[in-house]
């Protein structure tokens, strides 16, 4: 096939996939000056019940547009019902019945207007106390809920830094995944420890052009690259539309090739790794790549017809989300006590998963429900976002995400994940595999 046709096809897939995955970053949004409620109950709370909305992303139409495949994630509505049943059989939410509502969100229609519509539905029509988000990536999404004093339990693998958590405090929390600051620092440190840059004086960085990503690069990535004696060429990718994506990915490959760069890493998620590999191949560029859970390694493996297999050889990185990192024969399913507990909750309701990847949505749902249940246990009359936050941060290491490894919550942390493992592509299994022990983000 003509290279131009290949590249245009890849770019079209990238654009469609942006609707699929969003820009994988939460951009800062000024929160209206308003007093934070510290006593009494928040919205969606009555004397007898607490309403929580779980958002599920419908990827059917987007998958048809892109041709990419994703492993079946089961029935999210039934998964939500299973969590409601378990929570209510075990004390409810601060002594109240959990009223769990499932809302499906069409990924191909994603836009700021669609996010505002969803926010209005959940905060005004549903009048929810909390929302569990999956796949909401527009810059107005999380600020919208915070402005309505609605607790956000973010189950999206999205780049959110400490500054954003603080700005939207006490409303924004991540029960399953790490804060982006810690991740970037750990990612670069691990690459150094694995001698990824050994013998190299330069590297390429493909980065989503977002305020959070730029701040993390300036604060963590650039200094660590410099300390390793590496000069970086950064390609900031504007994911706004077809033209900017096509130009950005193409130009990145051209620039890297012209400079003789053979080490390339990805920051910001958005499955840019997958789509850059396709665009780079069309430009006759290849390198040794560094990725992470933000790049969804199983997606790379599951789509051999669009992602060149040679691009995966010698890939290295860090993983903190086993359901989208490695196969079960490399990391038994279920593994941790938290994961076993969540699988048990679903099994009791007749919901089972052939593999961990099939549970990639169900596990973060469970994390959100169990964190809300545990932290709210003793709140009684004061069930509001601020009271929840104080109780959650008092859990320390007593809470661990089923979707990951160790957990840690304290007065400075809004993201609970505190463990990762080095991972690398294994040509023997044609998959990614973990190497070495678990390492804490916060040391």
C-alpha positions in Angstrom: 0.0 0.0 0.0 1.2 3.5 -0.8 2.9 5.2 2.2 0.7 8.2 2.0 -2.4 6.1 2.1 -1.1 4.2 5.1 -0.3 7.4 6.9 -3.7 8.9 6.2 -5.3 5.8 7.4 -3.3 5.9 10.5 -4.1 9.5 11.1 -7.8 8.9 10.6 -7.5 6.1 13.2 -5.8 8.4 15.6 -8.5 11.0 15.3 -11.3 8.4 15.8 -9.4 7.0 18.7 -9.1 10.4 20.3 -12.9 10.2 20.6 -12.2 6.7 21.9 -9.6 7.6 24.5 -9.7 11.4 24.8 -6.6 13.4 25.4 -5.8 11.5 28.5 -5.2 14.6 30.6 -7.2 16.8 32.9 -6.5 20.4 32.1 -6.7 22.9 35.0 -10.0 24.6 35.4 -10.7 27.5 37.7 -13.1 26.4 40.4 -15.6 29.1 41.4 -14.9 30.5 44.7 -17.3 28.8 47.1 -17.2 27.6 50.6 -16.5 23.9 51.1 -19.2 22.1 53.1 -17.8 20.5 56.2 -20.9 19.6 58.1 -24.2 18.0 57.1 -24.9 16.0 54.0 -24.0 16.6 50.4 -26.2 16.4 47.3 -27.9 13.1 46.6 -28.0 12.1 50.3 -31.2 11.5 52.2 -31.8 10.0 55.6 -32.0 6.5 54.0 -30.0 6.5 50.8 -27.0 7.8 48.9 -27.1 8.1 45.1 -23.9 7.3 43.1 -23.7 7.3 39.3 -21.3 4.9 37.5 -20.5 6.0 34.0 -19.6 3.4 31.4 -18.1 4.2 28.0 -19.8 2.6 24.9 -16.9 1.9 22.5 -18.9 0.0 19.9 -19.2 2.8 17.3 -15.6 3.9 17.8 -14.2 0.4 17.4 -16.0 0.2 14.1 -14.5 3.5 12.9 -10.9 2.6 13.9 -10.8 -1.2 13.3 -9.0 -1.6 16.6 -10.1 -4.4 18.9 -10.7 -4.4 22.6 -11.3 -7.4 24.9 -14.9 -7.6 26.1 -15.4 -5.9 29.5 -18.6 -7.7 30.4 -21.9 -6.1 31.5 -21.1 -2.9 33.4 -24.7 -2.4 34.5 -24.8 -5.8 36.2 -21.4 -5.1 37.7 -22.7 -1.9 39.3 -25.7 -3.8 40.6 -23.4 -6.4 42.1 -21.5 -3.7 44.0 -24.7 -2.1 45.2 -25.9 -5.4 46.6 -22.6 -6.1 48.4 -22.3 -2.6 49.9 -25.9 -2.6 51.1 -25.4 -6.1 52.7 -22.4 -4.7 54.5 -23.6 -1.5 56.2 -24.3 0.7 53.2 -22.7 4.1 52.9 -22.6 5.8 56.3 -25.5 3.6 57.3 -27.6 4.5 54.3 -28.5 2.3 51.3 -26.4 2.8 48.2 -28.5 3.7 45.2 -26.2 2.9 42.3 -27.2 4.2 38.9 -25.5 3.2 35.6 -25.1 5.7 32.8 -23.7 4.8 29.4 -21.7 7.4 27.5 -21.1 7.2 23.8 -17.3 7.6 23.2 -17.6 8.7 19.5 -19.7 11.8 20.6 -17.2 13.0 23.2 -16.8 16.7 23.3 -16.9 19.5 25.9 -20.7 20.0 25.1 -21.3 16.3 25.6 -19.4 16.3 28.9 -21.4 19.3 30.2 -24.6 17.5 29.2 -23.5 14.4 31.1 -22.5 16.5 34.1 -25.8 18.3 34.1 -27.7 15.0 33.9 -25.7 13.5 36.9 -25.7 16.6 39.1 -29.1 18.1 38.3 -31.3 15.3 37.1 -29.9 12.4 39.1 -28.7 14.7 41.9 -25.9 12.3 42.7 -23.7 12.5 45.8 -20.8 10.9 43.8 -19.9 9.9 40.2 -17.6 7.2 39.1 -16.0 8.4 35.9 -14.6 6.2 33.1 -13.3 7.7 29.9 -14.2 11.3 30.5 -11.3 13.3 29.2 -12.5 16.8 28.3 -11.1 19.7 30.2 -14.5 20.8 31.6 -15.5 17.4 33.0 -14.0 17.3 36.4 -14.3 21.0 37.2 -18.0 20.8 36.3 -18.7 18.2 39.0 -16.5 20.0 41.6 -18.4 23.2 41.0 -21.6 21.3 41.8 -20.1 19.8 45.0 -20.3 16.3 43.5 -17.7 13.8 44.7 -15.7 12.4 41.7 -14.2 8.9 42.1 -12.1 8.8 39.0 -11.8 5.4 37.5 -10.2 6.8 34.3 -6.6 6.1 33.4 -6.0 9.8 33.0 -3.0 12.1 33.7 -4.0 14.2 36.8 -1.3 15.9 38.8 -1.2 17.0 42.4 -2.0 20.6 41.5 -5.2 19.6 39.9 -6.2 17.4 42.8 -5.6 20.4 45.1 -7.4 22.8 42.9 -10.5 20.6 42.8 -10.2 19.4 46.4 -12.1 17.9 48.2 -14.1 16.6 45.3 -11.6 14.7 43.0 -10.1 11.3 44.0 -8.5 8.4 42.2 -9.1 5.1 44.0 -7.2 2.9 41.4 -4.3 4.9 39.8 -1.4 7.1 40.7 -1.0 10.9 40.6 0.8 11.9 37.5 3.7 13.7 39.3 4.8 10.5 41.0 4.3 8.5 37.9 6.6 10.7 35.7 9.3 10.7 38.3 9.1 7.0 38.8 9.0 6.3 35.0 12.2 8.3 34.3 14.0 6.9 37.4 13.1 3.3 36.4 14.4 3.9 32.8 17.6 5.1 34.2 17.9 2.1 36.6 17.2 -0.2 33.6 20.0 1.5 31.7 17.6 2.4 28.9 19.7 5.5 28.1 23.1 3.9 28.4 25.3 5.0 25.5 22.7 7.5 24.3 23.2 11.3 24.3 19.7 12.1 23.0 16.1 10.8 23.2 12.8 11.6 21.6 9.7 12.4 23.7 6.2 12.1 22.2 4.0 14.1 24.6 0.4 15.2 24.7 0.3 18.9 24.6 -1.6 19.6 27.8 -0.8 21.9 30.7 -0.4 19.0 33.1 1.9 17.1 30.8 4.0 20.2 30.2 4.3 20.9 33.9 5.3 17.4 34.6 7.9 17.4 31.9 9.4 20.6 33.2 9.4 19.5 36.8 10.4 15.9 36.5 11.2 14.5 33.0 13.6 17.2 31.8 15.8 17.4 34.9 16.0 13.6 35.1 16.9 13.3 31.4 19.6 16.0 31.9 21.0 14.2 34.9 21.4 11.1 32.7 23.3 13.2 30.2 20.5 13.0 27.7 19.3 15.8 25.5 15.6 15.5 24.6 13.7 16.4 21.5 10.1 16.9 22.5 7.3 16.7 20.1 4.2 18.2 21.7 1.2 16.6 20.0 -2.0 18.7 19.6 -4.8 16.1 19.6 -7.5 18.7 18.7 -8.3 17.4 15.2 -7.1 15.4 12.2 -4.8 18.1 10.8 -2.9 18.8 14.1 -2.6 15.1 14.9 -1.5 14.1 11.5 1.1 16.9 11.4 2.3 16.3 14.9 2.8 12.5 14.6 4.4 12.8 11.2 6.7 15.6 12.2 7.8 13.8 15.3 8.9 10.8 13.3 10.7 13.0 10.7 12.5 15.0 13.4 13.6 11.9 15.3 14.8 10.2 12.2 16.7 13.2 11.0 18.5 13.5 14.3 19.4 9.8 14.5 17.4 9.3 17.6 16.8 5.7 18.6 15.3 6.1 22.1 11.7 7.3 22.2 9.4 7.5 25.2 5.7 8.6 25.6 4.1 10.9 28.1 0.5 11.8 28.4 -1.3 8.6 27.4 -4.1 9.0 24.8 -2.8 5.8 23.2 -0.4 8.0 21.3 2.1 5.2 21.5 -0.1 2.9 19.4 -0.8 5.5 16.8 2.7 6.9 16.7 4.1 3.4 15.9 1.9 3.2 12.9 2.8 6.7 11.7 6.5 6.1 12.4 6.5 2.9 10.3 5.1 4.9 7.4 8.0 7.3 7.7 10.5 4.4 7.9 11.4 5.3 11.4 11.8 2.9 14.3 13.5 3.1 17.7 13.6 1.4 21.1 10.5 2.6 22.8 9.6 3.2 26.5 6.0 3.0 27.6 3.8 2.6 30.6 0.3 1.6 31.7 -0.9 5.0 30.4 -0.1 3.6 26.9 -2.2 0.5 27.4 0.4 -2.3 26.5 -2.3 -5.0 25.9 -3.8 -2.7 23.2 -0.5 -2.8 21.4 -0.4 -6.6 21.6 -4.0 -7.0 20.6 -3.8 -5.1 17.4 -1.1 -6.7 15.3 -2.8 -5.8 12.0 -2.3 -2.1 12.7 0.7 -1.9 15.0 4.0 -3.2 13.5 5.2 -6.2 15.6 8.9 -5.1 15.2 8.1 -1.9 17.1 7.4 -3.9 20.3 10.8 -5.6 20.4 12.9 -4.5 23.3 10.2 -2.2 24.7 10.5 -1.4 28.4 8.6 0.7 30.9 6.6 0.5 34.1 3.2 -0.9 34.8 0.7 -0.2 37.6 -2.5 -1.6 36.0 -2.1 -5.4 35.5 -5.4 -5.7 33.6 -4.0 -3.7 30.8 -0.3 -4.6 31.2 0.3 -8.3 31.2 -1.5 -11.7 30.6 -2.7 -13.8 33.4 -0.1 -16.5 32.8 2.5 -14.0 33.8 0.7 -12.6 36.8 -1.9 -14.9 38.3 -5.5 -13.7 38.4 -6.7 -12.9 41.0 -3.5 -12.0 42.8 -3.8 -9.5 45.6 -6.2 -9.6 48.5 -8.0 -6.6 47.2 -8.4 -8.1 43.8 -9.6 -11.4 45.3 -12.2 -9.5 47.3 -13.6 -7.7 44.3 -13.7 -10.8 42.1 -15.6 -12.5 45.0 -18.1 -9.7 45.1 -18.8 -10.1 41.4 -18.9 -13.9 41.6 -21.5 -13.8 44.3 -23.7 -11.9 41.9 -23.1 -14.3 39.0 -20.5 -12.0 37.3 -17.3 -13.8 36.3 -14.3 -12.9 34.2 -12.4 -15.2 31.9 -9.2 -13.1 32.3 -8.1 -10.0 34.2 -8.3 -8.0 31.1 -12.0 -8.7 30.9 -12.3 -7.2 34.4 -10.4 -4.0 33.5 -13.5 -1.8 34.0 -15.1 -3.9 36.8 -12.0 -3.6 39.1 -11.8 0.2 39.1 -15.6 0.3 39.6 -15.1 -2.0 42.7 -12.2 0.2 43.9 -14.5 3.3 43.8 -17.4 1.6 45.6 -15.2 0.0 48.3 -13.3 3.2 49.0 -16.6 5.1 49.3 -17.9 2.4 51.6 -14.9 2.2 53.8 -14.1 5.9 54.2 -17.8 6.8 54.9 -18.3 4.1 57.5 -18.3 6.4 60.5 -19.5 9.7 59.0 -23.1 9.4 60.0 -24.8 12.8 59.8 -21.8 14.5 58.1 -21.7 12.7 54.7 -20.2 15.2 52.4 -17.1 15.4 50.2 -14.9 17.1 52.7 -15.7 14.6 55.5 -15.2 11.7 53.0 -11.8 13.1 52.0 -10.6 13.4 55.6 -11.7 9.8 56.3 -10.2 8.5 53.1 -6.8 10.1 53.8 -6.8 8.6 57.3 -6.8 5.1 55.8 -3.1 5.2 55.1 -2.0 1.8 53.8 -5.2 0.3 54.9 -6.7 0.7 51.5 -5.2 -1.0 48.4 -6.7 -0.9 44.9 -7.9 -4.1 43.3 -6.8 -2.6 39.9 -3.2 -2.3 41.0 -0.7 -3.1 43.7 -0.1 -1.4 47.0 -2.2 1.6 48.2 -1.5 4.7 50.2 -3.7 7.6 51.2 -2.6 10.4 53.6 -3.3 14.1 54.1 -1.4 15.0 50.9 -2.6 12.2 48.6 -5.8 12.1 46.5 -4.6 9.2 44.3 -4.4 5.9 46.1 -2.1 3.7 43.9 1.4 3.3 45.4 3.0 0.5 43.5 4.5 -0.3 40.1 6.6 -2.9 38.4 9.1 -2.8 35.6 7.8 -4.4 32.5 9.2 -5.3 29.1 8.1 -7.0 25.9 8.8 -10.7 25.8 9.2 -12.0 22.3 8.7 -15.6 23.6 5.1 -15.0 24.5 4.5 -12.0 22.3 3.3 -10.1 25.3 4.5 -7.8 28.1 5.9 -9.3 31.3 6.7 -7.9 34.7 10.3 -7.9 35.8 11.5 -7.6 39.4 9.6 -6.7 42.6 6.9 -4.1 43.2 8.3 -0.6 43.8 6.4 2.1 45.7 5.7 5.5 44.0 6.1 7.2 47.4 9.4 6.1 48.9 
